[in-house]
């Protein structure tokens, strides 16, 4: 995996954690945006495990 791909993966994971924390604080619109951004990153990289994690966060909100 190249440096750019690793960076994008890290940004995706950060967005999942950010989205979950925003959801916990009641910031549901912001949470939705963060989790959708994460899902798009994981969809592009074909990362099924993290894609499911982002979808799970969306299901919770």
Biopython code that builds the backbone (N, CA, C, O; Angstrom):
import numpy as np
from Bio.PDB.StructureBuilder import StructureBuilder

atoms = [
    (1, "UNK", "N", (0.850, -1.173, 0.000)),
    (1, "UNK", "CA", (0.000, 0.000, 0.000)),
    (1, "UNK", "C", (0.897, 1.238, 0.000)),
    (1, "UNK", "O", (1.813, 1.347, 0.815)),
    (2, "UNK", "N", (0.632, 2.165, -0.912)),
    (2, "UNK", "CA", (1.437, 3.373, -1.012)),
    (2, "UNK", "C", (1.125, 4.372, 0.092)),
    (2, "UNK", "O", (0.154, 4.227, 0.835)),
    (3, "UNK", "N", (1.971, 5.385, 0.178)),
    (3, "UNK", "CA", (1.808, 6.412, 1.214)),
    (3, "UNK", "C", (0.463, 7.122, 1.090)),
    (3, "UNK", "O", (-0.198, 7.371, 2.099)),
    (4, "UNK", "N", (0.046, 7.455, -0.144)),
    (4, "UNK", "CA", (-1.222, 8.145, -0.349)),
    (4, "UNK", "C", (-2.393, 7.268, 0.094)),
    (4, "UNK", "O", (-3.333, 7.759, 0.719)),
    (5, "UNK", "N", (-2.342, 5.997, -0.219)),
    (5, "UNK", "CA", (-3.412, 5.074, 0.174)),
    (5, "UNK", "C", (-3.468, 4.940, 1.698)),
    (5, "UNK", "O", (-4.552, 4.885, 2.279)),
    (6, "UNK", "N", (-2.303, 4.887, 2.339)),
    (6, "UNK", "CA", (-2.264, 4.801, 3.797)),
    (6, "UNK", "C", (-2.843, 6.066, 4.423)),
    (6, "UNK", "O", (-3.564, 6.005, 5.419)),
    (7, "UNK", "N", (-2.521, 7.215, 3.826)),
    (7, "UNK", "CA", (-3.044, 8.487, 4.317)),
    (7, "UNK", "C", (-4.564, 8.519, 4.202)),
    (7, "UNK", "O", (-5.252, 8.913, 5.144)),
    (8, "UNK", "N", (-5.086, 8.108, 3.059)),
    (8, "UNK", "CA", (-6.531, 8.106, 2.853)),
    (8, "UNK", "C", (-7.214, 7.151, 3.830)),
    (8, "UNK", "O", (-8.279, 7.464, 4.362)),
    (9, "UNK", "N", (-6.616, 6.009, 4.063)),
    (9, "UNK", "CA", (-7.165, 5.040, 5.014)),
    (9, "UNK", "C", (-7.223, 5.647, 6.412)),
    (9, "UNK", "O", (-8.213, 5.483, 7.126)),
    (10, "UNK", "N", (-6.170, 6.344, 6.796)),
    (10, "UNK", "CA", (-6.113, 6.992, 8.100)),
    (10, "UNK", "C", (-7.177, 8.082, 8.215)),
    (10, "UNK", "O", (-7.817, 8.214, 9.258)),
    (11, "UNK", "N", (-7.368, 8.854, 7.165)),
    (11, "UNK", "CA", (-8.404, 9.893, 7.157)),
    (11, "UNK", "C", (-9.782, 9.246, 7.289)),
    (11, "UNK", "O", (-10.644, 9.766, 7.997)),
    (12, "UNK", "N", (-9.992, 8.129, 6.622)),
    (12, "UNK", "CA", (-11.262, 7.422, 6.730)),
    (12, "UNK", "C", (-11.534, 6.953, 8.142)),
    (12, "UNK", "O", (-12.639, 7.135, 8.654)),
    (13, "UNK", "N", (-10.547, 6.354, 8.776)),
    (13, "UNK", "CA", (-10.703, 5.872, 10.157)),
    (13, "UNK", "C", (-10.964, 7.051, 11.092)),
    (13, "UNK", "O", (-11.804, 6.963, 11.987)),
    (14, "UNK", "N", (-10.246, 8.151, 10.884)),
    (14, "UNK", "CA", (-10.456, 9.346, 11.708)),
    (14, "UNK", "C", (-11.886, 9.861, 11.550)),
    (14, "UNK", "O", (-12.504, 10.297, 12.521)),
    (15, "UNK", "N", (-12.403, 9.811, 10.335)),
    (15, "UNK", "CA", (-13.777, 10.256, 10.101)),
    (15, "UNK", "C", (-14.790, 9.349, 10.796)),
    (15, "UNK", "O", (-15.814, 9.829, 11.282)),
    (16, "UNK", "N", (-14.522, 8.061, 10.850)),
    (16, "UNK", "CA", (-15.421, 7.146, 11.561)),
    (16, "UNK", "C", (-15.449, 7.509, 13.044)),
    (16, "UNK", "O", (-16.523, 7.634, 13.633)),
    (17, "UNK", "N", (-14.277, 7.676, 13.647)),
    (17, "UNK", "CA", (-14.227, 8.020, 15.067)),
    (17, "UNK", "C", (-14.859, 9.380, 15.326)),
    (17, "UNK", "O", (-15.580, 9.555, 16.308)),
    (18, "UNK", "N", (-14.594, 10.339, 14.453)),
    (18, "UNK", "CA", (-15.177, 11.671, 14.594)),
    (18, "UNK", "C", (-16.699, 11.597, 14.485)),
    (18, "UNK", "O", (-17.413, 12.196, 15.289)),
    (19, "UNK", "N", (-17.185, 10.868, 13.496)),
    (19, "UNK", "CA", (-18.629, 10.736, 13.310)),
    (19, "UNK", "C", (-19.305, 10.087, 14.506)),
    (19, "UNK", "O", (-20.386, 10.511, 14.912)),
    (20, "UNK", "N", (-18.688, 9.076, 15.067)),
    (20, "UNK", "CA", (-19.267, 8.413, 16.245)),
    (20, "UNK", "C", (-19.286, 9.360, 17.445)),
    (20, "UNK", "O", (-20.257, 9.390, 18.201)),
    (21, "UNK", "N", (-18.234, 10.117, 17.615)),
    (21, "UNK", "CA", (-18.188, 11.068, 18.730)),
    (21, "UNK", "C", (-19.210, 12.192, 18.537)),
    (21, "UNK", "O", (-19.856, 12.617, 19.495)),
    (22, "UNK", "N", (-19.354, 12.669, 17.301)),
    (22, "UNK", "CA", (-20.357, 13.699, 17.022)),
    (22, "UNK", "C", (-21.758, 13.154, 17.314)),
    (22, "UNK", "O", (-22.605, 13.868, 17.849)),
    (23, "UNK", "N", (-21.991, 11.919, 16.970)),
    (23, "UNK", "CA", (-23.278, 11.291, 17.250)),
    (23, "UNK", "C", (-23.531, 11.224, 18.750)),
    (23, "UNK", "O", (-24.640, 11.501, 19.207)),
    (24, "UNK", "N", (-22.516, 10.861, 19.512)),
    (24, "UNK", "CA", (-22.645, 10.799, 20.972)),
    (24, "UNK", "C", (-22.987, 12.154, 21.578)),
    (24, "UNK", "O", (-23.668, 12.236, 22.600)),
    (25, "UNK", "N", (-22.505, 13.219, 20.932)),
    (25, "UNK", "CA", (-22.763, 14.580, 21.421)),
    (25, "UNK", "C", (-24.074, 15.149, 20.886)),
    (25, "UNK", "O", (-24.450, 16.267, 21.237)),
    (26, "UNK", "N", (-24.764, 14.398, 20.050)),
    (26, "UNK", "CA", (-26.037, 14.861, 19.515)),
    (26, "UNK", "C", (-25.925, 15.684, 18.245)),
    (26, "UNK", "O", (-26.911, 16.279, 17.808)),
    (27, "UNK", "N", (-24.743, 15.730, 17.643)),
    (27, "UNK", "CA", (-24.519, 16.482, 16.403)),
    (27, "UNK", "C", (-24.734, 15.546, 15.214)),
    (27, "UNK", "O", (-23.792, 15.161, 14.522)),
    (28, "UNK", "N", (-25.997, 15.195, 15.000)),
    (28, "UNK", "CA", (-26.320, 14.129, 14.062)),
    (28, "UNK", "C", (-26.044, 14.497, 12.602)),
    (28, "UNK", "O", (-25.614, 13.639, 11.831)),
    (29, "UNK", "N", (-26.277, 15.739, 12.207)),
    (29, "UNK", "CA", (-26.007, 16.148, 10.823)),
    (29, "UNK", "C", (-24.512, 16.097, 10.535)),
    (29, "UNK", "O", (-24.095, 15.600, 9.488)),
    (30, "UNK", "N", (-23.711, 16.608, 11.457)),
    (30, "UNK", "CA", (-22.255, 16.567, 11.294)),
    (30, "UNK", "C", (-21.753, 15.129, 11.298)),
    (30, "UNK", "O", (-20.859, 14.770, 10.531)),
    (31, "UNK", "N", (-22.332, 14.319, 12.157)),
    (31, "UNK", "CA", (-21.961, 12.913, 12.240)),
    (31, "UNK", "C", (-22.225, 12.203, 10.919)),
    (31, "UNK", "O", (-21.398, 11.424, 10.444)),
    (32, "UNK", "N", (-23.365, 12.475, 10.344)),
    (32, "UNK", "CA", (-23.730, 11.858, 9.069)),
    (32, "UNK", "C", (-22.729, 12.210, 7.978)),
    (32, "UNK", "O", (-22.338, 11.348, 7.191)),
    (33, "UNK", "N", (-22.316, 13.461, 7.927)),
    (33, "UNK", "CA", (-21.349, 13.904, 6.916)),
    (33, "UNK", "C", (-20.014, 13.191, 7.112)),
    (33, "UNK", "O", (-19.427, 12.701, 6.147)),
    (34, "UNK", "N", (-19.532, 13.129, 8.345)),
    (34, "UNK", "CA", (-18.244, 12.477, 8.624)),
    (34, "UNK", "C", (-18.283, 10.999, 8.257)),
    (34, "UNK", "O", (-17.351, 10.481, 7.641)),
    (35, "UNK", "N", (-19.354, 10.326, 8.636)),
    (35, "UNK", "CA", (-19.454, 8.896, 8.365)),
    (35, "UNK", "C", (-19.633, 8.612, 6.870)),
    (35, "UNK", "O", (-19.113, 7.614, 6.370)),
    (36, "UNK", "N", (-20.351, 9.466, 6.157)),
    (36, "UNK", "CA", (-20.495, 9.289, 4.709)),
    (36, "UNK", "C", (-19.163, 9.511, 4.000)),
    (36, "UNK", "O", (-18.838, 8.808, 3.044)),
    (37, "UNK", "N", (-18.392, 10.497, 4.474)),
    (37, "UNK", "CA", (-17.055, 10.719, 3.903)),
    (37, "UNK", "C", (-16.174, 9.494, 4.123)),
    (37, "UNK", "O", (-15.456, 9.068, 3.218)),
    (38, "UNK", "N", (-16.232, 8.936, 5.317)),
    (38, "UNK", "CA", (-15.456, 7.733, 5.619)),
    (38, "UNK", "C", (-15.875, 6.588, 4.710)),
    (38, "UNK", "O", (-15.026, 5.885, 4.162)),
    (39, "UNK", "N", (-17.175, 6.400, 4.550)),
    (39, "UNK", "CA", (-17.675, 5.319, 3.700)),
    (39, "UNK", "C", (-17.162, 5.465, 2.272)),
    (39, "UNK", "O", (-16.766, 4.476, 1.654)),
    (40, "UNK", "N", (-17.164, 6.680, 1.744)),
    (40, "UNK", "CA", (-16.676, 6.912, 0.379)),
    (40, "UNK", "C", (-15.196, 6.570, 0.247)),
    (40, "UNK", "O", (-14.776, 5.998, -0.759)),
    (41, "UNK", "N", (-14.417, 6.916, 1.248)),
    (41, "UNK", "CA", (-12.983, 6.595, 1.225)),
    (41, "UNK", "C", (-12.793, 5.082, 1.213)),
    (41, "UNK", "O", (-11.990, 4.566, 0.435)),
    (42, "UNK", "N", (-13.519, 4.373, 2.063)),
    (42, "UNK", "CA", (-13.372, 2.922, 2.142)),
    (42, "UNK", "C", (-13.927, 2.226, 0.905)),
    (42, "UNK", "O", (-13.423, 1.181, 0.495)),
    (43, "UNK", "N", (-14.961, 2.804, 0.316)),
    (43, "UNK", "CA", (-15.517, 2.242, -0.910)),
    (43, "UNK", "C", (-14.480, 2.325, -2.033)),
    (43, "UNK", "O", (-14.311, 1.387, -2.811)),
    (44, "UNK", "N", (-13.793, 3.466, -2.101)),
    (44, "UNK", "CA", (-12.770, 3.669, -3.129)),
    (44, "UNK", "C", (-11.607, 2.692, -2.959)),
    (44, "UNK", "O", (-11.058, 2.189, -3.940)),
    (45, "UNK", "N", (-11.238, 2.431, -1.709)),
    (45, "UNK", "CA", (-10.100, 1.538, -1.450)),
    (45, "UNK", "C", (-10.513, 0.072, -1.314)),
    (45, "UNK", "O", (-9.673, -0.796, -1.077)),
    (46, "UNK", "N", (-11.815, -0.199, -1.467)),
    (46, "UNK", "CA", (-12.346, -1.564, -1.375)),
    (46, "UNK", "C", (-12.045, -2.215, -0.019)),
    (46, "UNK", "O", (-11.731, -3.403, 0.061)),
    (47, "UNK", "N", (-12.148, -1.407, 1.041)),
    (47, "UNK", "CA", (-11.902, -1.873, 2.411)),
    (47, "UNK", "C", (-13.248, -2.233, 3.052)),
    (47, "UNK", "O", (-13.920, -1.377, 3.628)),
    (48, "UNK", "N", (-13.622, -3.483, 2.945)),
    (48, "UNK", "CA", (-14.934, -3.934, 3.398)),
    (48, "UNK", "C", (-15.107, -3.795, 4.906)),
    (48, "UNK", "O", (-16.161, -3.354, 5.364)),
    (49, "UNK", "N", (-14.107, -4.157, 5.675)),
    (49, "UNK", "CA", (-14.212, -4.118, 7.135)),
    (49, "UNK", "C", (-14.542, -2.706, 7.618)),
    (49, "UNK", "O", (-15.484, -2.519, 8.389)),
    (50, "UNK", "N", (-13.781, -1.725, 7.176)),
    (50, "UNK", "CA", (-14.010, -0.351, 7.618)),
    (50, "UNK", "C", (-15.261, 0.256, 6.993)),
    (50, "UNK", "O", (-15.891, 1.136, 7.580)),
    (51, "UNK", "N", (-15.618, -0.219, 5.803)),
    (51, "UNK", "CA", (-16.852, 0.240, 5.168)),
    (51, "UNK", "C", (-18.051, -0.157, 6.028)),
    (51, "UNK", "O", (-18.977, 0.632, 6.215)),
    (52, "UNK", "N", (-18.029, -1.380, 6.548)),
    (52, "UNK", "CA", (-19.099, -1.853, 7.431)),
    (52, "UNK", "C", (-19.113, -1.039, 8.723)),
    (52, "UNK", "O", (-20.181, -0.745, 9.259)),
    (53, "UNK", "N", (-17.953, -0.679, 9.215)),
    (53, "UNK", "CA", (-17.867, 0.135, 10.426)),
    (53, "UNK", "C", (-18.526, 1.496, 10.214)),
    (53, "UNK", "O", (-19.256, 1.974, 11.083)),
    (54, "UNK", "N", (-18.274, 2.116, 9.073)),
    (54, "UNK", "CA", (-18.886, 3.410, 8.765)),
    (54, "UNK", "C", (-20.402, 3.264, 8.623)),
    (54, "UNK", "O", (-21.152, 4.107, 9.115)),
    (55, "UNK", "N", (-20.852, 2.216, 7.965)),
    (55, "UNK", "CA", (-22.295, 1.972, 7.798)),
    (55, "UNK", "C", (-22.958, 1.710, 9.154)),
    (55, "UNK", "O", (-24.088, 2.142, 9.385)),
    (56, "UNK", "N", (-22.267, 1.013, 10.038)),
    (56, "UNK", "CA", (-22.799, 0.771, 11.374)),
    (56, "UNK", "C", (-23.003, 2.090, 12.118)),
    (56, "UNK", "O", (-24.018, 2.283, 12.787)),
    (57, "UNK", "N", (-22.038, 2.986, 11.997)),
    (57, "UNK", "CA", (-22.179, 4.311, 12.627)),
    (57, "UNK", "C", (-23.365, 5.064, 12.069)),
    (57, "UNK", "O", (-24.085, 5.733, 12.810)),
    (58, "UNK", "N", (-23.577, 4.959, 10.755)),
    (58, "UNK", "CA", (-24.729, 5.620, 10.147)),
    (58, "UNK", "C", (-26.029, 4.997, 10.626)),
    (58, "UNK", "O", (-27.019, 5.701, 10.823)),
    (59, "UNK", "N", (-26.035, 3.701, 10.812)),
    (59, "UNK", "CA", (-27.250, 3.026, 11.281)),
    (59, "UNK", "C", (-27.612, 3.449, 12.698)),
    (59, "UNK", "O", (-28.790, 3.513, 13.050)),
    (60, "UNK", "N", (-26.614, 3.734, 13.499)),
    (60, "UNK", "CA", (-26.856, 4.129, 14.882)),
    (60, "UNK", "C", (-27.524, 5.498, 14.955)),
    (60, "UNK", "O", (-28.395, 5.732, 15.793)),
    (61, "UNK", "N", (-27.100, 6.409, 14.059)),
    (61, "UNK", "CA", (-27.707, 7.742, 14.109)),
    (61, "UNK", "C", (-29.027, 7.717, 13.397)),
    (61, "UNK", "O", (-29.707, 8.740, 13.321)),
]
sb = StructureBuilder()
sb.init_structure("model")
sb.init_model(0)
sb.init_chain("A")
sb.init_seg("    ")
for serial, (resi, resn, name, xyz) in enumerate(atoms, 1):
    if name == "N":
        sb.init_residue(resn, " ", resi, " ")
    sb.init_atom(name, np.array(xyz, "f"), 0.0, 1.0, " ", f" {name:<3s}", serial, name[0])
structure = sb.get_structure()
